């Protein structure tokens, strides 16, 4: 009798242990996807990349999906938390998805960031397209990495990181910059892995077209023949292939876009990111400012101003995550 009870207890414990292990393995399998950087060409790794707009559920978790893709043979989703605006790469097999619409999601914080109410007091889109000032205090520090033959300004990055572990920094990166600055990009990634910085990767187009002396209305992404989808998606794919997750923010080169270009961007469910304190050109920052500098080596004057403001205590603090701005 005692032996039989012991065998029964052992069986129950074994089954419980097996169930727990199975649940744990299932949980691990459905954790956000981590993409290991690889020397393989982006096109060979990231396939079937397509814009979508779907609402997906996993248990009680809800995400909006803006891209579907296949990476190294696995079907993945680029998802957005509609409340926090955080993006993650998720395994498609783990989520139940259905197509949604902007009307159905109109009350979410995400859609309100993508399509903010019209503000008659703000400049026209051609001058400074997108979100130009954030909510609350502190400052939102953003750096543009346009294509450049010059090295990354490490001193600026270190100055931001010196504010404390996990300091938020938004880098609007062009695909052309990543393609020619592999070592600098890997150095930035190490800053994130070490906990020194929390970098949000905004999209700054792939080629960042620009012709010196040409009027804005015919320049940048308004150049004839520019394919906005290619400019967006090639940079997103490049970030993903390098092990990073694109944010929902896109900064137009030169901050220049007309209404039609802005509408095309919103149809791809991205938030246009402007600035109200381009340090090399514009007014000094104030509470809630979206600060713009260029740490790609092309605009040292703005970085010098940033350093002076920081050392003199005139740079608003704390530095905040860009997802808190809309």
TORTIRO-50027 format. One record per residue (C-alpha): x, y, z. Coordinates in steps of 0.001 Angstrom, whole numbers, plus 500000, padded with zeros to 6 digits. Example, Ala and Ser with C-alpha at 12.3 -4.5 7.8 and 13.67 -1.06 7.14 Angstrom:
BEGIN
+--------+--------+--------+
!      x !      y !      z !
+--------+--------+--------+
! 512300 ! 495500 ! 507800 !
! 513670 ! 498940 ! 507140 !
+--------+--------+--------+
This chain:
BEGIN
+--------+--------+--------+
!      x !      y !      z !
+--------+--------+--------+
! 500000 ! 500000 ! 500000 !
! 502745 ! 502480 ! 501016 !
! 504750 ! 501574 ! 497934 !
! 501708 ! 502190 ! 495726 !
! 501143 ! 505627 ! 497316 !
! 504794 ! 506516 ! 496773 !
! 504567 ! 505469 ! 493124 !
! 501410 ! 507585 ! 492693 !
! 503030 ! 510631 ! 494297 !
! 506125 ! 510168 ! 492145 !
! 503965 ! 509982 ! 489019 !
! 502066 ! 513147 ! 489965 !
! 505288 ! 515025 ! 490697 !
! 506863 ! 513806 ! 487466 !
! 503818 ! 514887 ! 485432 !
! 503731 ! 518289 ! 487124 !
! 507441 ! 518751 ! 486476 !
! 507026 ! 517732 ! 482849 !
! 504086 ! 520127 ! 482393 !
! 506046 ! 522982 ! 483950 !
! 509022 ! 522271 ! 481712 !
! 506792 ! 522141 ! 478640 !
! 505147 ! 525454 ! 479592 !
! 508559 ! 527027 ! 480158 !
! 509797 ! 525821 ! 476783 !
! 506634 ! 527160 ! 475120 !
! 507145 ! 530498 ! 476857 !
! 510740 ! 530654 ! 475660 !
! 509664 ! 529777 ! 472119 !
! 507173 ! 532656 ! 472141 !
! 509494 ! 535251 ! 473649 !
! 510341 ! 538223 ! 471395 !
! 512662 ! 537182 ! 468597 !
! 516358 ! 538028 ! 468835 !
! 518143 ! 538363 ! 465513 !
! 521849 ! 537614 ! 465617 !
! 523913 ! 539888 ! 463357 !
! 525353 ! 538023 ! 460396 !
! 527752 ! 538807 ! 457539 !
! 525130 ! 537425 ! 455144 !
! 523582 ! 540010 ! 452828 !
! 520409 ! 541644 ! 454143 !
! 518404 ! 540497 ! 451131 !
! 519410 ! 536891 ! 451746 !
! 518210 ! 537009 ! 455353 !
! 515178 ! 539311 ! 455345 !
! 512595 ! 538191 ! 452815 !
! 508898 ! 538769 ! 452049 !
! 509046 ! 542131 ! 453805 !
! 505596 ! 543702 ! 453618 !
! 503617 ! 546516 ! 455276 !
! 500461 ! 545362 ! 457048 !
! 498122 ! 546675 ! 459710 !
! 496839 ! 543950 ! 461992 !
! 495704 ! 543533 ! 465573 !
! 497268 ! 540508 ! 467257 !
! 496780 ! 538804 ! 470605 !
! 498825 ! 536421 ! 472726 !
! 496983 ! 535666 ! 475942 !
! 496106 ! 539078 ! 477385 !
! 498802 ! 540881 ! 475403 !
! 497681 ! 542986 ! 472439 !
! 499971 ! 544321 ! 469722 !
! 499495 ! 546117 ! 466442 !
! 501546 ! 544695 ! 463587 !
! 502940 ! 547034 ! 460918 !
! 505322 ! 544685 ! 459061 !
! 505490 ! 540981 ! 458224 !
! 508676 ! 539270 ! 457103 !
! 510660 ! 536047 ! 456954 !
! 514093 ! 536075 ! 458578 !
! 516407 ! 533104 ! 458224 !
! 513335 ! 531081 ! 457253 !
! 511174 ! 532066 ! 460257 !
! 508028 ! 534189 ! 459886 !
! 508241 ! 537270 ! 462118 !
! 506196 ! 540367 ! 462923 !
! 507274 ! 543932 ! 463668 !
! 504820 ! 544859 ! 466410 !
! 503893 ! 548066 ! 468217 !
! 502447 ! 548308 ! 471702 !
! 499518 ! 550696 ! 471046 !
! 499918 ! 552250 ! 474512 !
! 503685 ! 552564 ! 475008 !
! 504752 ! 552782 ! 471310 !
! 507454 ! 550194 ! 472049 !
! 508339 ! 547997 ! 469076 !
! 509353 ! 544320 ! 469209 !
! 510035 ! 541542 ! 466738 !
! 507707 ! 538633 ! 467471 !
! 507285 ! 535110 ! 466122 !
! 504190 ! 534981 ! 463925 !
! 503305 ! 531460 ! 465087 !
! 502774 ! 532740 ! 468641 !
! 500135 ! 535375 ! 467844 !
! 496525 ! 535322 ! 466664 !
! 496169 ! 538111 ! 464135 !
! 493415 ! 539781 ! 462150 !
! 493455 ! 542743 ! 459825 !
! 492433 ! 546011 ! 461477 !
! 491853 ! 549588 ! 460336 !
! 492832 ! 553057 ! 461412 !
! 489206 ! 553734 ! 462282 !
! 489191 ! 550791 ! 464705 !
! 492462 ! 551960 ! 466290 !
! 491729 ! 555694 ! 466210 !
! 491548 ! 556006 ! 470011 !
! 494875 ! 554293 ! 470656 !
! 497883 ! 556367 ! 471624 !
! 499748 ! 554944 ! 468645 !
! 497276 ! 556118 ! 466010 !
! 497013 ! 559502 ! 467692 !
! 500806 ! 559792 ! 467400 !
! 500764 ! 558735 ! 463736 !
! 497895 ! 561074 ! 462932 !
! 497959 ! 563921 ! 465447 !
! 495236 ! 566573 ! 465366 !
! 495932 ! 569495 ! 463064 !
! 497685 ! 572420 ! 464754 !
! 497174 ! 575685 ! 462841 !
! 499942 ! 577352 ! 464868 !
! 502742 ! 575014 ! 463774 !
! 504971 ! 575632 ! 460717 !
! 503959 ! 574152 ! 457342 !
! 505075 ! 570570 ! 456740 !
! 507692 ! 571645 ! 454209 !
! 509634 ! 573530 ! 456889 !
! 509713 ! 571062 ! 459797 !
! 507675 ! 567944 ! 459190 !
! 506413 ! 565947 ! 462137 !
! 506430 ! 566021 ! 465916 !
! 508487 ! 569053 ! 466940 !
! 507972 ! 569248 ! 470714 !
! 507420 ! 566615 ! 473382 !
! 505134 ! 566412 ! 476368 !
! 506423 ! 567179 ! 479843 !
! 509820 ! 568353 ! 481016 !
! 513391 ! 567379 ! 480313 !
! 514628 ! 566942 ! 476744 !
! 514509 ! 564371 ! 473985 !
! 518032 ! 564087 ! 472570 !
! 518138 ! 563007 ! 468938 !
! 521104 ! 562609 ! 466623 !
! 520935 ! 562232 ! 462853 !
! 523297 ! 559799 ! 461148 !
! 523058 ! 560913 ! 457549 !
! 525430 ! 559260 ! 455044 !
! 528924 ! 560597 ! 455723 !
! 532538 ! 559757 ! 454976 !
! 533524 ! 560995 ! 458437 !
! 533621 ! 558802 ! 461559 !
! 531016 ! 558826 ! 464306 !
! 531638 ! 561418 ! 467011 !
! 532309 ! 559072 ! 469938 !
! 532841 ! 561976 ! 472348 !
! 529226 ! 563111 ! 471967 !
! 527900 ! 559584 ! 472521 !
! 530070 ! 559209 ! 475625 !
! 528901 ! 562589 ! 476924 !
! 525282 ! 561422 ! 476717 !
! 526126 ! 558052 ! 478283 !
! 527866 ! 559839 ! 481165 !
! 524470 ! 561069 ! 482379 !
! 523842 ! 557645 ! 483908 !
! 523165 ! 554007 ! 483041 !
! 520512 ! 553461 ! 480391 !
! 520330 ! 557111 ! 479324 !
! 517815 ! 557397 ! 476454 !
! 519142 ! 558532 ! 473083 !
! 517367 ! 558527 ! 469741 !
! 519527 ! 558027 ! 466652 !
! 517856 ! 558709 ! 463317 !
! 519971 ! 556472 ! 461147 !
! 520174 ! 556243 ! 457383 !
! 520770 ! 552915 ! 455696 !
! 523637 ! 554476 ! 453790 !
! 525376 ! 555365 ! 457055 !
! 525046 ! 551824 ! 458452 !
! 526321 ! 550310 ! 455211 !
! 529591 ! 552284 ! 455419 !
! 530154 ! 552493 ! 459180 !
! 530038 ! 548897 ! 460394 !
! 532570 ! 549436 ! 463195 !
! 530887 ! 552586 ! 464494 !
! 527480 ! 550874 ! 464389 !
! 528855 ! 547871 ! 466315 !
! 530347 ! 550287 ! 468862 !
! 526907 ! 551862 ! 469382 !
! 525365 ! 548416 ! 469811 !
! 527919 ! 547621 ! 472498 !
! 526888 ! 550779 ! 474338 !
! 523382 ! 549353 ! 474485 !
! 524486 ! 545835 ! 475501 !
! 526618 ! 547254 ! 478299 !
! 523646 ! 549202 ! 479684 !
! 525303 ! 552583 ! 479130 !
! 522626 ! 553777 ! 476701 !
! 519067 ! 552947 ! 475670 !
! 519079 ! 553756 ! 471951 !
! 515872 ! 554119 ! 469955 !
! 516550 ! 553600 ! 466248 !
! 514567 ! 556094 ! 464179 !
! 514548 ! 555795 ! 460399 !
! 516273 ! 558572 ! 458422 !
! 515687 ! 557062 ! 454944 !
! 518185 ! 554876 ! 453115 !
! 519894 ! 557178 ! 450632 !
! 519112 ! 560603 ! 452173 !
! 519054 ! 562344 ! 448763 !
! 520329 ! 565929 ! 448778 !
! 521569 ! 568349 ! 446121 !
! 523371 ! 571441 ! 447490 !
! 521763 ! 574699 ! 446434 !
! 518511 ! 573144 ! 445271 !
! 515309 ! 574527 ! 446766 !
! 513670 ! 572389 ! 449463 !
! 510534 ! 571825 ! 447398 !
! 512603 ! 569859 ! 444833 !
! 515183 ! 568433 ! 447209 !
! 515633 ! 565603 ! 449727 !
! 512831 ! 563026 ! 449491 !
! 510894 ! 565432 ! 447263 !
! 513385 ! 564758 ! 444453 !
! 511692 ! 563323 ! 441342 !
! 511800 ! 559547 ! 441230 !
! 512346 ! 558973 ! 444968 !
! 510607 ! 555788 ! 446172 !
! 509555 ! 556429 ! 449768 !
! 508734 ! 552769 ! 450430 !
! 512237 ! 551738 ! 449401 !
! 513753 ! 554492 ! 451557 !
! 511756 ! 553266 ! 454559 !
! 511893 ! 549503 ! 454147 !
! 515545 ! 549103 ! 453123 !
! 516654 ! 550885 ! 456287 !
! 514261 ! 548860 ! 458452 !
! 515523 ! 545608 ! 456930 !
! 519136 ! 546648 ! 457425 !
! 518525 ! 547453 ! 461112 !
! 516789 ! 544113 ! 461638 !
! 519535 ! 542159 ! 459863 !
! 522033 ! 543811 ! 462219 !
! 520090 ! 542642 ! 465265 !
! 518201 ! 545861 ! 466067 !
! 514495 ! 546725 ! 466162 !
! 513299 ! 549784 ! 464238 !
! 511198 ! 552233 ! 466226 !
! 508001 ! 553807 ! 464869 !
! 509755 ! 557141 ! 464310 !
! 510915 ! 558479 ! 460945 !
! 512801 ! 561717 ! 460436 !
! 512640 ! 563254 ! 456999 !
! 516064 ! 564306 ! 455664 !
! 516430 ! 568043 ! 456196 !
! 513099 ! 567863 ! 458105 !
! 511569 ! 568517 ! 454672 !
! 508316 ! 566970 ! 453456 !
! 505144 ! 568196 ! 451824 !
! 501627 ! 567082 ! 452729 !
! 501579 ! 564246 ! 450183 !
! 504869 ! 562779 ! 451431 !
! 503711 ! 563086 ! 455025 !
! 500513 ! 561218 ! 454169 !
! 502480 ! 558399 ! 452496 !
! 504570 ! 558056 ! 455651 !
! 501466 ! 557861 ! 457831 !
! 500033 ! 555171 ! 455568 !
! 503094 ! 553105 ! 456549 !
! 502178 ! 553765 ! 460198 !
! 505248 ! 555740 ! 461162 !
! 505459 ! 558856 ! 463319 !
! 507133 ! 561822 ! 461628 !
! 509822 ! 563210 ! 463935 !
! 510788 ! 566857 ! 463673 !
! 512646 ! 569075 ! 466152 !
! 512196 ! 572437 ! 467813 !
! 515857 ! 572849 ! 468781 !
! 518275 ! 572079 ! 465946 !
! 521235 ! 573324 ! 467943 !
! 523425 ! 574377 ! 465014 !
! 520641 ! 576430 ! 463425 !
! 517813 ! 577203 ! 465772 !
! 516620 ! 578284 ! 469197 !
! 518034 ! 576862 ! 472440 !
! 516174 ! 573970 ! 474051 !
! 513436 ! 574382 ! 476614 !
! 511428 ! 571933 ! 478699 !
! 510093 ! 569233 ! 476395 !
! 512319 ! 570151 ! 473456 !
! 513215 ! 567621 ! 470791 !
! 516902 ! 568446 ! 470384 !
! 518649 ! 567737 ! 467074 !
! 522383 ! 567311 ! 466516 !
! 524473 ! 565487 ! 463896 !
! 527078 ! 563138 ! 465413 !
! 528022 ! 561829 ! 461953 !
! 530997 ! 564202 ! 461720 !
! 529252 ! 566733 ! 459479 !
! 528103 ! 569278 ! 462062 !
! 530624 ! 569706 ! 464914 !
! 529215 ! 573131 ! 465770 !
! 525958 ! 571656 ! 467043 !
! 527830 ! 569149 ! 469202 !
! 529924 ! 571946 ! 470702 !
! 526744 ! 573847 ! 471598 !
! 525293 ! 570687 ! 473154 !
! 528401 ! 570248 ! 475294 !
! 528354 ! 573871 ! 476456 !
! 524674 ! 573747 ! 477362 !
! 525159 ! 570486 ! 479219 !
! 528155 ! 571732 ! 481231 !
! 526470 ! 575032 ! 482064 !
! 523271 ! 573341 ! 483268 !
! 521166 ! 574957 ! 480543 !
! 520253 ! 571689 ! 478839 !
! 516850 ! 570560 ! 480197 !
! 516932 ! 567301 ! 482132 !
! 516246 ! 564451 ! 482460 !
! 516928 ! 563049 ! 479011 !
! 513782 ! 561116 ! 478094 !
! 512808 ! 558291 ! 475771 !
! 511316 ! 559487 ! 472490 !
! 508291 ! 557196 ! 472970 !
! 507192 ! 559578 ! 475759 !
! 507126 ! 562607 ! 473449 !
! 503841 ! 562232 ! 471485 !
+--------+--------+--------+
